[in-house]
Amino acid sequence: MNEILERIKEAYHFKTDAEVADFLDINPSTLSMQKNRGRLDLKRIIERCNDLNKNWLLDGKGEKRAVDGTKDQPPIPVYSSLNIKNKKPDFSTSPKAGNIYADFSNEIDGFPASDRLIGYVNSGDGMAPTVKENDIAVINLDVDPAHDGIFLIASSQEVSLRRLQKEQEKLIAQSMNGKDSPIEISVSETYHCIGELIWILRRV
């Protein structure tokens, strides 16, 4: 049974049993109990790992993916907040809220590779109604803030989504509700653009 869990980690780039439990949507203690008893919930595992070759998943035989050419993309990490060091996010110490499992490619709506994306749980209503509180903002880390758009901005103390607008030689970051003071990105040494908002996940 442990071999199955190790294959799940390999297929989805997990490092811990806790990440596997999150992927299977069960409590880590439940997974630990199943491991100790040698009785995993195979039905749930097969349903959640529906992109994997079942022979490979259960017995280690055949190709990893059921469909030839399926991309082996890592999940997109979702952070409930970001710890900032030297005006940049420290992803290794930032608290994670989970992962997004999706097969994005450059051929679909211009999405970058998933290893250059993060999810961020938006707090506050500064960008409402475009981005509401508790929406998951999918951020492209590779975009240079040289054009208008919504970006995730980090200061020495906090992280927030702001709309960037170019005015002459400056980039002005401001909230949509107008409650927060605008930030001049080009002249401020205390702010850093983490990446651009490209997608929103919202509970309905």
Number of C-alpha atoms within 10 A of each C-alpha: 15 12 12 17 21 16 18 21 16 12 18 17 15 18 12 11 17 16 17 22 17 15 20 18 11 13 13 16 12 12 21 15 13 14 15 12 10 11 12 19 12 12 9 13 19 16 11 13 18 12 14 20 19 19 14 16 23 18 13 14 11 12 14 20 20 15 11 8 7 12 11 12 17 19 20 20 19 22 21 16 19 22 19 19 12 12 20 18 21 12 15 9 10 15 13 17 14 16 17 17 14 11 14 15 14 10 8 9 8 10 15 18 15 20 13 15 22 22 25 27 20 23 18 12 17 22 21 12 10 11 23 18 15 16 17 23 25 23 24 24 18 12 16 12 20 11 11 15 15 24 26 25 24 24 19 16 12 13 24 20 28 24 21 27 19 16 10 6 8 15 21 18 25 21 20 18 11 10 10 12 9 15 18 18 20 12 12 10 11 12 21 22 24 23 23 26 24 16 14 17 15 12 6 3
